[in-house]
């Protein structure tokens, strides 16, 4: 028998995490279940949010490409649901989101190179195909973008693994099947 991992409430967490919950509720209107799950640890929620909110050259649509591709590779229903919503907020339509989840973005050559490389890095556990790295650079990305892409892959892998292990309830509309 496996012990179920609950989604802690504000009253269940430390004062430091309560303050973070209050800020999340103010900014997002709620504390998403996966963020709340980080708060089982005294430090993980704050550390994760610092990573997620750190300055990066991979932002906006590009960040959502990475989030969707990696979440698909890792079969994370929680992150796919959340980033389908966020992807739409960044202007992607449903067809584009499904394409991105498959590891391509034929509607935009620069995002396509990013999607292909992110999928390859996630599948190959960091051992990228040199041809995809070259294509990434040829599409207009630079070395800083490469490093920031890898950090974004790591960020998303953390949440994918947290959900895959805890299986906390998804509190976003389910993502369509690929």
C-alpha positions as a printed NumPy array, in Angstrom:
array([[  0.   ,   0.   ,   0.   ],
       [  1.264,   3.485,  -0.883],
       [  0.688,   6.422,   1.409],
       [ -1.316,   9.117,  -0.365],
       [  0.314,  12.524,  -0.554],
       [ -2.176,  15.204,   0.431],
       [ -2.35 ,  18.751,  -0.838],
       [ -1.545,  20.819,   2.247],
       [ -3.725,  23.751,   3.169],
       [ -2.437,  27.069,   4.428],
       [ -2.951,  25.875,   8.019],
       [ -0.793,  22.783,   7.366],
       [  2.359,  24.643,   6.32 ],
       [  5.07 ,  26.712,   7.986],
       [  4.684,  30.466,   8.495],
       [  7.173,  31.108,   5.664],
       [  5.14 ,  28.926,   3.308],
       [  1.912,  30.552,   4.531],
       [  3.305,  33.892,   3.356],
       [  4.087,  32.363,  -0.044],
       [  0.571,  30.873,  -0.207],
       [ -0.86 ,  34.341,   0.512],
       [  1.213,  35.855,  -2.315],
       [  0.238,  33.089,  -4.742],
       [ -3.436,  33.514,  -3.895],
       [ -3.126,  37.28 ,  -4.431],
       [ -1.32 ,  36.868,  -7.782],
       [ -3.071,  33.785,  -9.187],
       [ -6.385,  33.754,  -7.353],
       [ -5.513,  30.368,  -5.844],
       [ -2.627,  28.22 ,  -4.705],
       [ -2.289,  25.548,  -7.391],
       [ -2.179,  22.053,  -5.903],
       [  1.29 ,  21.304,  -7.23 ],
       [  2.726,  24.473,  -5.69 ],
       [  1.02 ,  23.606,  -2.396],
       [  2.611,  20.16 ,  -2.512],
       [  6.078,  21.747,  -2.541],
       [  5.177,  23.244,   0.863],
       [  5.454,  19.856,   2.57 ],
       [  9.096,  20.956,   2.656],
       [ 10.114,  24.014,   4.633],
       [ 12.281,  25.243,   1.745],
       [ 11.213,  23.633,  -1.546],
       [  8.358,  25.991,  -2.49 ],
       [ 10.456,  29.136,  -2.088],
       [ 13.429,  27.539,  -3.844],
       [ 11.288,  26.33 ,  -6.727],
       [  9.558,  29.685,  -7.195],
       [ 12.953,  31.407,  -7.179],
       [ 14.085,  29.087,  -9.974],
       [ 10.86 ,  29.48 , -11.93 ],
       [ 10.871,  33.268, -11.633],
       [ 14.605,  33.783, -12.213],
       [ 15.615,  36.012, -15.118],
       [ 15.98 ,  34.07 , -18.357],
       [ 16.285,  34.691, -22.067],
       [ 13.689,  31.931, -22.553],
       [ 10.443,  33.719, -21.709],
       [  6.858,  34.031, -22.909],
       [  6.022,  31.792, -25.851],
       [  9.482,  30.22 , -25.89 ],
       [  9.178,  29.221, -22.239],
       [  5.779,  27.667, -22.897],
       [  7.26 ,  25.675, -25.789],
       [  9.78 ,  24.179, -23.373],
       [  7.141,  23.623, -20.679],
       [  4.76 ,  21.83 , -23.049],
       [  7.401,  19.704, -24.769],
       [  9.043,  18.55 , -21.549],
       [  5.708,  17.888, -19.838],
       [  4.689,  15.709, -22.787],
       [  7.983,  13.798, -22.725],
       [  7.518,  13.204, -18.995],
       [  3.782,  12.425, -19.376],
       [  2.829,  14.919, -16.665],
       [ -0.933,  15.383, -16.824],
       [ -0.787,  18.19 , -14.242],
       [  1.768,  20.306, -16.106],
       [  0.169,  19.594, -19.485],
       [ -3.137,  20.863, -18.118],
       [ -1.61 ,  23.962, -16.53 ],
       [  0.599,  24.841, -19.504],
       [ -2.198,  24.315, -22.015],
       [ -4.043,  27.093, -20.171],
       [ -0.892,  29.242, -19.959],
       [  0.014,  28.514, -23.594],
       [ -3.366,  29.846, -24.675],
       [ -2.735,  32.959, -22.559],
       [  0.489,  33.448, -24.548],
       [ -1.422,  33.299, -27.83 ],
       [ -1.029,  29.686, -28.94 ],
       [ -4.148,  28.054, -30.362],
       [ -5.142,  24.469, -29.57 ],
       [ -3.663,  23.068, -32.789],
       [ -0.329,  24.787, -32.104],
       [ -0.287,  23.51 , -28.515],
       [ -0.777,  19.933, -29.704],
       [  1.961,  20.386, -32.297],
       [  4.335,  21.76 , -29.665],
       [  3.566,  18.868, -27.333],
       [  4.625,  16.574, -30.173],
       [  7.998,  18.314, -30.276],
       [  7.645,  20.613, -33.271],
       [  6.323,  24.078, -34.077],
       [  6.038,  24.144, -37.871],
       [  4.206,  27.468, -37.697],
       [  7.39 ,  29.252, -36.479],
       [ 10.901,  28.158, -37.563],
       [ 12.64 ,  29.593, -34.489],
       [ 10.195,  27.975, -32.043],
       [ 10.403,  24.758, -34.083],
       [ 14.165,  24.54 , -33.534],
       [ 13.578,  25.163, -29.818],
       [ 10.85 ,  22.503, -29.573],
       [ 12.918,  19.896, -31.409],
       [ 15.969,  20.532, -29.237],
       [ 14.023,  20.62 , -25.959],
       [ 12.354,  17.311, -26.8  ],
       [ 15.684,  15.735, -27.697],
       [ 17.384,  16.985, -24.523],
       [ 14.518,  15.711, -22.354],
       [ 14.34 ,  12.323, -24.095],
       [ 18.095,  11.806, -24.12 ],
       [ 18.594,  13.053, -20.54 ],
       [ 20.83 ,  15.913, -21.579],
       [ 22.772,  14.178, -24.344],
       [ 21.6  ,  16.412, -27.163],
       [ 21.954,  15.531, -30.821],
       [ 24.654,  17.904, -32.142],
       [ 22.661,  18.409, -35.357],
       [ 19.71 ,  19.737, -33.317],
       [ 22.027,  22.061, -31.388],
       [ 23.386,  23.346, -34.703],
       [ 19.841,  23.821, -36.033],
       [ 18.958,  25.719, -32.834],
       [ 21.832,  28.138, -33.412],
       [ 21.026,  28.397, -37.146],
       [ 17.464,  29.428, -36.22 ],
       [ 18.802,  32.498, -34.404],
       [ 19.268,  31.296, -30.84 ],
       [ 22.609,  31.834, -29.083],
       [ 24.675,  30.101, -26.382],
       [ 22.895,  31.981, -23.598],
       [ 19.563,  30.764, -24.96 ],
       [ 20.926,  27.213, -24.968],
       [ 21.9  ,  27.418, -21.306],
       [ 18.584,  29.045, -20.36 ],
       [ 16.7  ,  26.349, -22.317],
       [ 18.461,  23.663, -20.293],
       [ 17.586,  25.474, -17.047],
       [ 13.941,  25.709, -18.19 ],
       [ 13.963,  21.975, -18.963],
       [ 15.269,  21.346, -15.451],
       [ 12.588,  23.594, -13.95 ],
       [  9.82 ,  21.726, -15.729],
       [ 11.32 ,  18.327, -14.969],
       [ 11.16 ,  19.135, -11.237],
       [  7.402,  19.762, -11.358],
       [  6.814,  16.821, -13.695],
       [  8.601,  14.511, -11.278],
       [  6.817,  15.987,  -8.246],
       [  3.438,  15.313,  -9.812],
       [  4.45 ,  11.92 , -11.171],
       [  5.475,  10.847,  -7.683],
       [  2.715,  12.448,  -5.605],
       [ -0.21 ,  12.237,  -8.065],
       [ -1.946,  15.166,  -6.374],
       [ -5.245,  16.152,  -8.017],
       [ -5.033,  18.271, -11.171],
       [ -6.804,  21.574, -10.536],
       [ -6.739,  22.859, -14.125],
       [ -8.931,  21.76 , -17.044],
       [ -7.536,  18.524, -18.477],
       [ -5.302,  18.894, -21.522],
       [ -6.632,  17.233, -24.678],
       [ -5.084,  13.921, -25.65 ],
       [ -2.218,  14.161, -28.115]])
